[in-house]
């Protein structure tokens, strides 16, 4: 049991990486990876929101939607839960930890439309119907995978932004090609636990 | 009804404001759902449907929605139409729905839809907002289909599900990174064509000047 959780968590970080092999959360992955510091801020904010939203979406799905036979409304319920959690988190962080707010604050509103959060909640809670602890563990691992990928990309972008490349490849296209090479490297981990 | 504005709105999403290649929004389905032409087309149509109706309803309700809670309101409107799409697909195309369900649910957080609601539908009349939805949706579907054609050809050696005999196909490991690389190269190609067109326009504008002025300036430049 614990071994299977650990292997699922490991897969979520590397071989089933949320960005590079499930193609979710690509917008922030491309948009907020110009500097390593902002990439790290975004990554930690995603881990935090993903963990908290996993807890609440699991509770809402299993104790509200399923008993009321409203499970087809999960998309709407989850996105509202996530949006309000993000808002509440922002308010709490702003009130009690101004330093943390200045580090994470700007990224928090962006997270509402990060499809990795909703995608992970959907797949863990609805499609795969994990138990509570498994959902939490998988969500944290998925967030760590996102942090891992976005920081690596930010490091590579420091180089590619200064490189002499064709004009039409500047900006997003070269970043996408970089991401493709990273995706191939991450796919190489798939054999370890299979 | 202003004909010029209609035309501008309707054509804007195809090239100038193309959501995929120019605005670079909604990248997740662009990469995840373009392994074949058919899947790309289905994703594009589903997104276009949600986009048109969410634009219409956001525009109709734009004077009623308070400014402070507008984002949650938009999300409720958008997710209503996503749930409709989910139910219709589940009933009539269960096999297709099974392979696409993760990304159909994620139309809710597709940034194209929220961006159009926020930047266009919330300050334009319902008719224009619907036209904008049609236009952006077509631009998105077109881009997805183009990427789908290239990827299906390179990774599977097929066009629209039909195998092309003798075409070398790649294995699945290469295919996993393919979404990123094909998308990146197509975006570069799109940028390249746009650059060429704008350079050509610049040249034409210069040649409108009197002939001597042009030849004279060219001599100097040389």
Interface residues (C-beta under 8 A of the other chain):
Chain A: X21 X22 X23 X24 X25 X26 X27 X30 X72 X73 X75 X76 X79 X80 X83 X84 X112 X113 X114 X115 X118 X119 X122 X123 X127 X166 X167 X168 X169 X172 X173 X174 X175 X176 X177 X179 X180 X181 X183 X184 X187
Chain B: X24 X25 X26 X27 X28 X31 X32 X71 X72 X75 X76 X79 X80 X82 X83 X86 X87 X101 X102 X105 X106 X108 X109 X110 X111 X114 X173 X174 X176 X177 X178 X179 X180 X181 X183 X184 X185 X187 X188 X189 X191 X192 X195
